[in-house]
Amino acid sequence: MEYYHSVRLDPEKCRGCTNCLKRCPTDAIRIRNNRAAIINQNCIDCGECVRVCPHHAKTAVTDPLSIIENFEYRIALPAPSLYSQFPQVHSAEPIIASLYKMGFDEVFEVARAAEVVSYAISRTLINEDRPRPVISSACPAVLRLIQQKYPSLLENVIDIMSPMEAAARIAKEEFSKKRNVPVEKIGAFFISPCAAKLTAVKNPIGTETSAVDGVLAIRDLFTQIQSLVKGEFTPLEIERASTVGIRWAMPSGEADAVGMRHTLCVDGIENVKHALEQIENNRFDRLDFVELLACTNGCLGGPLTVENGYVAKSRMNAILRHTPDRQIQKSEIFENAHVKFRMTTEIEESDALQLTGTMKERLEKAARIEEIEATLPGLDCGSCGSPSCRALALDIVNGHATEMNCIFKLNERISTLAGEMVSLGASTRFSVGGNRDETDLEDPFAQEGKE
């Protein structure tokens, strides 16, 4: 099956400015013929290029709202970050009520599933001997990054499903029992701040198939919800999430919910890369649990949100203050949650674009890369169209570029050729017709003047 990517490029809008080239965490972008190109094998759909492109040439494709019409019964799965997007809304309740008005038969807060997942992770950490630190599996962009750049850390990743996946399964099961309808007629739709979530639904990590039937972008639903939250609504009679689950939208929300003593939260993709390097070097082996979030400010800063991440964080704190700090009701869904929501397939190393061929050929190519990189200036300026000098060396070895793509190497070559041409011109001037005497070299126009 072809791998699905939610992040797309519109070549007509691209101006080859290199902003995306410099910010991509996996070197998945090249500039060729003054246009960006995405190497699909390397892309983790983090949305960083979507965020930084000034020409809006990068977009994240999600499902339209009309997708809910494919099912007789529709369940909305709002990410807790949705609650932070609306000014002068101090409670999640009017937002949830708006989703019912939009045509959903049920709303199941993903924050409720986050409580269950937190409990499952805590039980796993307490009862099982795992390599430390254990790494969260909630952020799909981080999981793809580990698969591709840090495969030695895959054994550290907790094999518990994400709250999105757990929410879809719990919601369908509860709705089926309550309405006495077959699960096949129920569609669950995640309202997402994040491009990587759609990729995780189309290409699941840790499960064969996803229980989520569609992913709707917060930014696509914002205007419609905004118009509905101001209206009257009947008080909701549904089980609501506690502050524990809602805090998952913010940095440290998961780490705090897990309840271990030694935890760490890192947000922002570059900070995450640095943290993973530290874990590889055994610098964090005294930690129990590490929460890693690709977006700055966590899901509040996702590329499919509307509000500024810092404003959203402030607004979320206000919502939490207005949310009753109720005790989590440990219903039957908590029983054996660490077994029920365990991943069913192994997370494997990614086959991102690297060196191909036999072992001997790969070793030869690796040596060639080192040789080429040593001749390059080491500035990682990106003017060659590759994100770094090492990436250019890889592109040269793979036949996708030449040393002349490097502007400095090109200038050196031009200077050398210019010098050779000057030398050749001088040599030709004095060597051709070597028997001519001095008068032969006089200006012919001077002779005309004498006549």
PANUTI-916496 format. One line per 5 residues: their letters; for each residue x, y, z of C-alpha. Coordinates in Angstrom, 1 decimal, always signed. Layout:
// residues N
A> X/Y/Z | ...
***
This chain:
// residues 451
MEYYH> +0.0/+0.0/+0.0 | +1.3/+3.5/-0.9 | +2.3/+5.6/+2.0 | +0.0/+8.5/+2.6 | +1.3/+12.0/+3.4
SVRLD> -0.8/+14.9/+4.6 | +1.8/+17.6/+3.9 | +1.7/+18.6/+0.3 | +3.6/+21.1/-1.9 | +2.0/+23.4/-4.5
PEKCR> +4.9/+24.1/-7.0 | +3.1/+27.0/-8.5 | +3.3/+29.0/-5.3 | +6.8/+28.0/-4.4 | +9.5/+30.7/-4.9
GCTNC> +12.5/+28.6/-3.8 | +13.2/+30.7/-0.8 | +14.8/+27.9/+1.3 | +12.8/+28.6/+4.5 | +11.4/+25.1/+4.5
LKRCP> +14.7/+23.6/+3.5 | +16.4/+25.0/+6.6 | +13.7/+24.0/+9.0 | +12.9/+20.5/+8.0 | +14.0/+18.2/+10.8
TDAIR> +14.6/+15.2/+8.6 | +16.3/+16.8/+5.5 | +13.2/+15.9/+3.5 | +13.3/+19.0/+1.2 | +15.5/+20.0/-1.7
IRNNR> +15.4/+23.0/-3.9 | +15.9/+22.1/-7.6 | +15.2/+24.5/-10.5 | +14.2/+27.2/-8.1 | +11.4/+25.1/-6.7
AAIIN> +11.1/+23.0/-3.5 | +10.7/+19.2/-3.7 | +9.7/+16.9/-0.9 | +11.4/+13.6/-0.5 | +8.4/+11.5/+0.6
QNCID> +10.5/+8.8/+2.2 | +12.0/+11.3/+4.6 | +8.9/+13.4/+5.4 | +7.4/+12.9/+8.9 | +4.4/+15.2/+8.3
CGECV> +5.4/+17.4/+11.3 | +4.0/+20.5/+9.5 | +7.1/+22.6/+10.2 | +7.3/+23.6/+6.5 | +3.6/+24.5/+6.5
RVCPH> +4.3/+26.8/+9.5 | +7.3/+28.7/+8.0 | +6.5/+29.0/+4.3 | +5.8/+32.7/+3.6 | +4.2/+31.8/+0.2
HAKTA> +1.8/+29.2/+1.5 | +3.2/+26.7/-0.9 | +3.1/+23.9/+1.7 | -0.3/+22.8/+2.9 | -1.7/+20.0/+5.1
VTDPL> -4.5/+18.1/+3.5 | -7.2/+16.8/+5.9 | -10.7/+15.4/+5.4 | -13.7/+17.7/+4.6 | -16.6/+17.9/+7.1
SIIEN> -18.7/+16.1/+4.5 | -16.9/+12.9/+5.2 | -19.2/+12.4/+8.2 | -22.1/+11.7/+5.8 | -20.5/+8.4/+5.0
FEYRI> -21.8/+7.0/+8.2 | -25.2/+6.6/+9.7 | -24.0/+7.6/+13.2 | -21.2/+10.2/+13.7 | -19.0/+10.7/+16.8
ALPAP> -16.8/+13.8/+17.2 | -13.5/+13.3/+18.9 | -12.3/+16.8/+19.8 | -8.7/+17.2/+20.8 | -8.5/+19.2/+24.0
SLYSQ> -6.5/+21.9/+22.2 | -9.7/+22.8/+20.4 | -11.0/+24.4/+23.6 | -8.2/+27.0/+23.5 | -9.0/+28.5/+20.1
FPQVH> -12.0/+30.7/+20.9 | -11.8/+34.1/+22.6 | -14.1/+34.8/+25.5 | -15.0/+31.1/+25.9 | -14.0/+29.9/+29.4
SAEPI> -15.4/+26.4/+29.3 | -15.4/+23.5/+26.9 | -19.1/+23.0/+27.3 | -20.3/+25.5/+24.6 | -17.8/+24.1/+22.2
IASLY> -18.9/+20.5/+22.7 | -22.6/+21.7/+22.4 | -21.7/+23.3/+19.1 | -20.4/+20.0/+17.7 | -23.8/+18.4/+18.4
KMGFD> -25.4/+21.3/+16.4 | -23.1/+20.6/+13.5 | -24.6/+17.1/+13.0 | -22.7/+14.8/+15.3 | -24.7/+12.3/+17.2
EVFEV> -22.2/+12.0/+20.0 | -19.1/+13.9/+21.3 | -16.4/+11.9/+23.1 | -13.7/+14.1/+24.5 | -10.2/+12.8/+23.6
ARAAE> -9.2/+14.1/+27.0 | -11.2/+11.3/+28.5 | -9.2/+8.8/+26.6 | -6.0/+10.6/+27.7 | -7.0/+9.8/+31.3
VVSYA> -7.3/+6.1/+30.4 | -4.0/+6.2/+28.5 | -2.2/+7.9/+31.4 | -3.4/+5.2/+33.7 | -2.3/+2.5/+31.3
ISRTL> +1.2/+4.0/+31.0 | +1.5/+4.4/+34.7 | +0.6/+0.7/+35.3 | +3.1/-0.3/+32.6 | +5.9/+1.7/+34.1
INEDR> +5.2/+0.3/+37.6 | +4.7/-3.3/+36.7 | +7.1/-3.9/+33.8 | +10.9/-3.5/+33.6 | +11.4/-1.2/+30.6
PRPVI> +14.6/+0.6/+29.2 | +14.8/+4.0/+30.8 | +13.7/+6.6/+30.0 | +10.4/+5.4/+28.6 | +9.4/+7.7/+25.7
SSACP> +5.8/+8.8/+25.0 | +4.1/+7.4/+21.9 | +1.5/+10.1/+21.7 | +3.0/+12.4/+19.1 | +3.1/+10.7/+15.7
AVLRL> +5.6/+13.2/+14.2 | +8.1/+12.3/+17.1 | +7.5/+8.6/+16.5 | +8.3/+9.0/+12.8 | +11.4/+11.0/+13.7
IQQKY> +12.6/+8.2/+16.0 | +11.9/+5.5/+13.4 | +14.0/+7.4/+10.9 | +16.8/+9.2/+12.8 | +17.0/+7.4/+16.2
PSLLE> +16.0/+3.7/+15.6 | +18.1/+2.5/+18.5 | +15.5/+4.3/+20.8 | +12.5/+2.4/+19.5 | +12.7/-0.1/+22.4
NVIDI> +12.3/+2.9/+24.7 | +8.9/+3.9/+23.2 | +5.9/+3.0/+25.3 | +3.7/+0.5/+23.4 | +0.4/+2.1/+24.4
MSPME> -2.0/+3.6/+21.9 | -2.4/+7.3/+21.6 | -5.4/+9.0/+23.2 | -6.8/+9.6/+19.7 | -6.8/+5.9/+18.9
AAARI> -8.1/+4.9/+22.3 | -10.8/+7.5/+22.1 | -12.2/+6.2/+18.8 | -12.3/+2.6/+20.2 | -13.9/+3.5/+23.5
AKEEF> -16.4/+5.9/+21.8 | -17.6/+3.4/+19.3 | -17.9/+0.7/+21.9 | -19.9/+2.9/+24.3 | -22.2/+4.3/+21.5
SKKRN> -22.9/+0.8/+20.1 | -24.0/-0.5/+23.5 | -26.0/+2.6/+24.3 | -27.9/+2.8/+21.0 | -27.8/-0.9/+20.2
VPVEK> -26.3/-0.3/+16.7 | -23.5/-2.2/+15.0 | -20.1/-0.7/+15.2 | -19.8/-0.7/+11.4 | -22.4/+2.0/+11.1
IGAFF> -20.5/+4.3/+13.5 | -17.9/+6.8/+12.3 | -15.4/+8.4/+14.6 | -13.9/+11.7/+13.5 | -10.9/+13.3/+15.2
ISPCA> -10.8/+17.2/+15.3 | -7.1/+17.8/+15.0 | -4.5/+20.5/+15.6 | -1.9/+18.4/+13.7 | -1.1/+17.2/+10.2
AKLTA> +0.7/+14.1/+11.4 | -2.5/+12.8/+13.0 | -4.1/+12.2/+9.6 | -0.9/+10.4/+8.4 | -1.1/+8.3/+11.6
VKNPI> -4.7/+7.3/+10.7 | -3.9/+6.5/+7.1 | -0.6/+4.7/+8.0 | -1.1/+3.5/+11.6 | +1.9/+3.1/+14.0
GTETS> +1.5/+0.1/+16.4 | -1.8/-1.2/+14.9 | -2.8/-2.8/+11.7 | -5.7/-0.4/+11.2 | -7.0/+2.8/+12.9
AVDGV> -10.4/+3.1/+14.5 | -10.6/+6.7/+13.4 | -12.6/+7.2/+10.3 | -11.6/+10.8/+9.4 | -9.5/+13.7/+10.6
LAIRD> -10.9/+17.2/+10.5 | -8.6/+20.3/+10.9 | -9.4/+22.7/+13.7 | -8.8/+25.6/+11.3 | -11.4/+24.2/+8.9
LFTQI> -14.1/+24.0/+11.6 | -13.2/+27.2/+13.4 | -15.5/+29.6/+11.7 | -18.6/+27.4/+12.0 | -17.9/+26.6/+15.7
QSLVK> -17.2/+30.2/+16.4 | -20.7/+31.2/+15.1 | -22.3/+28.5/+17.2 | -20.6/+28.9/+20.6 | -22.3/+32.2/+21.1
GEFTP> -25.8/+30.7/+20.9 | -27.9/+29.1/+23.6 | -27.4/+25.5/+24.5 | -28.9/+22.9/+26.8 | -26.6/+21.8/+29.6
LEIER> -24.8/+18.6/+28.6 | -25.6/+15.3/+30.1 | -22.5/+13.4/+29.1 | -19.5/+12.2/+31.0 | -16.9/+14.9/+30.9
ASTVG> -13.2/+14.9/+31.0 | -11.3/+16.1/+34.1 | -8.5/+18.6/+34.2 | -6.0/+15.7/+34.1 | -7.0/+14.8/+30.5
IRWAM> -7.5/+18.3/+29.3 | -4.0/+19.2/+30.4 | -2.6/+16.8/+27.8 | -3.0/+19.6/+25.3 | -0.2/+21.5/+27.1
PSGEA> +3.5/+20.6/+27.6 | +4.0/+18.4/+30.6 | +0.3/+17.4/+30.7 | +1.0/+13.8/+29.9 | +4.1/+13.6/+32.1
DAVGM> +2.2/+15.0/+35.1 | -0.7/+12.6/+34.4 | +1.5/+9.6/+34.3 | +2.4/+10.3/+37.9 | +6.0/+9.2/+38.0
RHTLC> +8.6/+11.0/+40.0 | +11.3/+11.6/+37.5 | +9.8/+12.9/+34.2 | +10.8/+15.4/+31.5 | +8.8/+17.3/+28.8
VDGIE> +10.4/+18.7/+25.7 | +8.5/+20.7/+23.0 | +9.6/+22.0/+19.7 | +11.1/+19.8/+17.0 | +14.7/+21.0/+17.3
NVKHA> +14.6/+20.6/+21.1 | +13.2/+17.1/+20.6 | +16.1/+16.2/+18.3 | +18.6/+17.4/+20.9 | +16.8/+15.5/+23.7
LEQIE> +16.8/+12.3/+21.6 | +20.5/+12.7/+21.0 | +21.0/+13.0/+24.8 | +18.9/+9.9/+25.4 | +21.1/+8.0/+22.9
NNRFD> +24.1/+9.1/+24.8 | +22.7/+7.8/+28.1 | +22.4/+11.3/+29.5 | +18.8/+10.9/+30.7 | +18.9/+7.3/+32.0
RLDFV> +17.8/+8.4/+35.5 | +14.5/+9.6/+34.1 | +11.4/+7.4/+34.2 | +9.4/+9.0/+31.5 | +10.0/+11.6/+28.7
ELLAC> +7.2/+13.4/+26.9 | +8.3/+14.7/+23.5 | +6.1/+17.1/+21.5 | +7.1/+18.2/+17.9 | +5.3/+21.5/+18.1
TNGCL> +6.3/+24.4/+20.4 | +3.7/+24.6/+23.1 | +2.6/+21.1/+22.3 | -0.7/+20.5/+20.5 | -1.7/+24.1/+21.3
GGPLT> +0.9/+25.2/+18.7 | -0.1/+22.7/+16.1 | +0.0/+23.8/+12.4 | -3.7/+23.2/+12.0 | -4.7/+25.5/+14.8
VENGY> -5.9/+29.1/+14.4 | -4.7/+30.8/+17.6 | -1.2/+31.8/+18.4 | +0.3/+29.0/+20.6 | +1.2/+31.3/+23.5
VAKSR> -2.2/+32.9/+23.5 | -3.8/+29.5/+23.4 | -1.7/+28.4/+26.4 | -3.0/+31.4/+28.4 | -6.5/+30.7/+27.3
MNAIL> -6.2/+27.0/+28.2 | -5.1/+27.9/+31.7 | -8.3/+30.0/+32.1 | -10.4/+27.1/+30.9 | -8.7/+24.8/+33.4
RHTPD> -9.5/+27.2/+36.2 | -13.2/+27.1/+35.2 | -13.2/+23.3/+34.9 | -14.2/+21.4/+38.0 | -11.2/+19.5/+39.3
RQIQK> -13.3/+16.4/+39.7 | -11.9/+13.1/+40.7 | -11.4/+10.8/+37.7 | -14.2/+8.2/+37.6 | -12.4/+5.0/+37.0
SEIFE> -15.1/+3.1/+35.1 | -14.7/-0.3/+33.5 | -12.7/+1.1/+30.6 | -9.8/+1.6/+33.1 | -9.8/-2.1/+33.9
NAHVK> -6.8/-3.8/+32.2 | -6.3/-0.6/+30.1 | -2.6/-1.3/+29.9 | -3.5/-4.6/+28.1 | -6.6/-3.4/+26.1
FRMTT> -4.9/-0.4/+24.6 | -1.5/-2.1/+24.0 | -0.1/-1.6/+20.5 | -0.6/-4.8/+18.4 | +2.3/-4.4/+15.9
EIEES> +6.0/-3.6/+16.4 | +7.2/-0.1/+15.7 | +9.9/-0.7/+13.1 | +12.8/+1.4/+11.7 | +11.8/+3.5/+8.8
DALQL> +13.2/+2.8/+5.3 | +13.9/+6.5/+4.7 | +16.0/+7.4/+1.7 | +19.6/+6.3/+2.5 | +22.3/+4.4/+0.7
TGTMK> +21.2/+1.5/-1.4 | +22.9/-1.6/-2.8 | +24.9/-4.5/-1.3 | +26.8/-4.1/+1.9 | +30.0/-3.5/+0.0
ERLEK> +28.4/-0.9/-2.2 | +26.9/+0.9/+0.8 | +30.3/+1.0/+2.5 | +31.9/+2.4/-0.6 | +29.2/+5.0/-0.9
AARIE> +29.6/+6.0/+2.8 | +33.3/+6.4/+2.3 | +32.7/+8.5/-0.8 | +30.3/+10.7/+1.1 | +33.0/+11.4/+3.7
EIEAT> +35.5/+12.3/+0.9 | +33.1/+14.6/-0.8 | +31.9/+16.3/+2.4 | +35.6/+17.0/+3.3 | +36.0/+19.0/+0.1
LPGLD> +32.9/+21.1/+0.7 | +33.0/+24.4/+2.7 | +31.0/+23.1/+5.7 | +28.8/+26.2/+5.9 | +25.4/+24.4/+5.5
CGSCG> +24.1/+27.5/+3.7 | +21.5/+25.7/+1.6 | +22.3/+27.7/-1.5 | +23.1/+24.4/-3.3 | +19.5/+23.3/-2.8
SPSCR> +20.4/+20.7/-0.2 | +19.9/+21.4/+3.5 | +23.6/+20.8/+4.5 | +26.9/+20.0/+3.0 | +26.5/+16.4/+4.2
ALALD> +23.1/+16.2/+2.5 | +24.7/+17.5/-0.7 | +27.4/+14.8/-0.5 | +24.6/+12.2/-0.1 | +22.8/+13.7/-3.1
IVNGH> +25.9/+13.6/-5.2 | +26.6/+9.9/-4.3 | +23.0/+9.0/-5.1 | +23.2/+10.8/-8.5 | +20.8/+13.6/-7.6
ATEMN> +23.4/+16.5/-7.7 | +26.9/+17.4/-8.6 | +29.7/+19.2/-6.8 | +28.9/+22.2/-9.1 | +25.6/+22.6/-7.2
CIFKL> +27.8/+24.1/-4.4 | +28.1/+27.8/-5.2 | +31.6/+27.9/-3.6 | +32.8/+25.0/-5.6 | +31.3/+26.6/-8.7
NERIS> +33.0/+29.9/-8.0 | +36.3/+28.0/-7.6 | +35.8/+26.3/-10.9 | +34.9/+29.5/-12.7 | +38.0/+31.3/-11.2
TLAGE> +40.2/+28.4/-12.3 | +38.7/+28.4/-15.8 | +39.1/+32.2/-16.0 | +42.7/+31.9/-15.1 | +43.3/+29.2/-17.6
MVSLG> +41.6/+31.2/-20.3 | +43.8/+34.3/-19.5 | +46.9/+32.1/-19.6 | +45.8/+30.5/-22.8 | +45.1/+33.9/-24.4
ASTRF> +48.5/+35.3/-23.5 | +50.2/+32.2/-24.7 | +48.4/+32.3/-28.0 | +49.2/+36.0/-28.6 | +52.9/+35.6/-28.3
SVGGN> +53.4/+32.1/-29.8 | +51.5/+32.3/-33.1 | +53.7/+33.5/-35.9 | +56.8/+33.4/-33.8 | +59.1/+34.6/-36.6
RDETD> +57.4/+38.0/-37.0 | +59.6/+41.0/-36.1 | +58.8/+43.9/-33.9 | +57.3/+46.0/-36.6 | +54.8/+43.3/-37.3
LEDPF> +53.3/+43.9/-33.8 | +52.7/+47.6/-34.4 | +49.2/+48.9/-34.5 | +47.9/+48.6/-38.1 | +45.9/+51.8/-37.6
AQEGK> +49.1/+53.6/-36.8 | +50.4/+52.5/-40.3 | +47.3/+53.8/-41.9 | +48.0/+57.2/-40.3 | +51.5/+57.3/-41.7
E> +50.2/+56.7/-45.2
***
